[in-house]
Amino acid sequence: MTAILIFFVAHWYLSLFCQTFYLHRYGAHKLFTMSKFWERFFHILTYLSQGSSYLTPRAYAVLHRMHHAYSDTENDPHSPHHAKGLFDMMWKTKDIYNDYLHYKKFPEERFQKELPDFKLIDDIGDMWISRFLWGTSYTLFYMYFVPSGMWFLYLLLPIHYLMGPVHGAIVNWCGHMYGYSNFDNNDKSKNSLIFDFLMGGELFQNNHHKYPLNMNFAAKKFEFDPTYPVILVLKTLRIIKPNPLAS
């Protein structure tokens, strides 16, 4: 059982870090720059960590930029306030994501500038065989390590299969439904937690919508964004360089 819990927590937080650090703060907002080597490194790490639920950085960035531009309006690609429920919101997001991923639709120019692109990894990550093999590997790991009689641990497998979308659904639903607001952003964004270890700072949605160029998603002294100290370490190591427009 210990091996299963360690694996689940490791998968949860590594995938979450790649989503908030690389897909969101770097890919969508360009809060910092990095060399081509490190961009490739984090791109590959995102694929390895998300596995069967890999989200292409280019399509992710387009949707997220649209989300900021149209927050909680009918044009928002994932507002809970224009969906019948959580799964309806996720399904709508999937359809819009796939439209941009497979070039069925083309976004406005302002939503597609400077998008991270690594076609080889993106093509592999989107292949059904890649998703199938990752899902199979998770299942085999559980079959080997789940103790006899603890069948309920298999209920964690769907989260592994859909880790990327699960993280996105939690942030988009809770971050616009539950919590408190520090700022009036003319939308329904909320801060769901004051110490957001669960989602790596992503649930400071109200703060983030007010100051989208802040690398630290926490805004008040009592709030804590656990991804921000990691960003400071990467800055000190010169792996990333803050965007002059960011703060």
C-alpha positions, 0 to 999 in steps of 0.5 A: 500500500505504501508504494501505491500511495508514494506513486500516487502522490509523486505522480500528482505533484510532478504532473501538477508542477509541470502544469503550473510551472511550464504549461501555465506560467511559462507557456501561457503567460511567459512570466519568464524565459529559458534557453531552448535546452531547458524548454525542451527539458520541461516539455519532455518532463511534462510529457513524462509526468502527464503520460496518458493525459498529456496536454499539448502546451500550444493548445493549453496556452491558447485556451488559457489565454482565451480564459483570461480574455473572456473570464466567466462569459459565454466565450470562456472555454472552461467557465463553470458558470456556463456549464451544467456541471463539472463533467459538462465543463470538462467535456466542453473544454475537451472539445475546444482543446481538440479543435485547436490541437488538431487545427480544426479552428484557428485562434485570434492572433493575440492568443497564439503568439510565442507558444512553446512547440516541440512537434515530435513530443506533441505528436507522440503525446497525442497518439492513442498508442502512447496514451494506451501504453501509459495507462497500461503501465499505471495499471500494471504497477497497481496490479503488482503493488496493491495488497490482496484485499485492498481492491479500493486502491484501484479507484485511484487509477482513473485519476492517473489516466486523466491527471492533467484534465483532473488538475485543470477541472479542479482549478477551473471549477473550484477557482471560480465557484468557492472561496474568497475574493481579494479583488473585484475582477469583473468575473467570478474568480475566487481564492479557494485556499490560503495555503494551496499545497493541494494545487501548487498555487493554482487555486489563487484564481482571484489573485491571478486574474487581477495580476496575471503577470505576477510569478507569485500567485499569492497576494496577501501576507497570509497566503502561500504559493508553494510553486513560487519558491521553486521559481526563485530557486530556478532563477538563482540557478539561472535556469529561468530569467524573469520576464521584464514585464513580470513581477 
